[in-house]
Amino acid sequence: MSDDTRITELEIALAHQSHMIEEMSGEMARQGELLDRLQKTLKALAERFLELEESAAPRAEITRPPHY
């Protein structure tokens, strides 16, 4: 195998790896954006649930038990 052939094969491999790294970086960015949106949605749903829970079930008054 000549040096020129080895260099060409290495350049091809490097080009493929660079392309894959760019694709993976883009996918990671998309996944990060999706994760941010999901976290915001979960937080909003949790806040809404707590509001509904508070309005639907009033807290019991603290009273003395009847045996006192």
Secondary structure, DSSP 4 states (H G I P E B T S, - for coil): --HHHHHHHHHHHHHHHHHHHHHHHHHHHHHHHHHHHHHHHHHHHHHHHHHHHHHHSPPPP----TT-
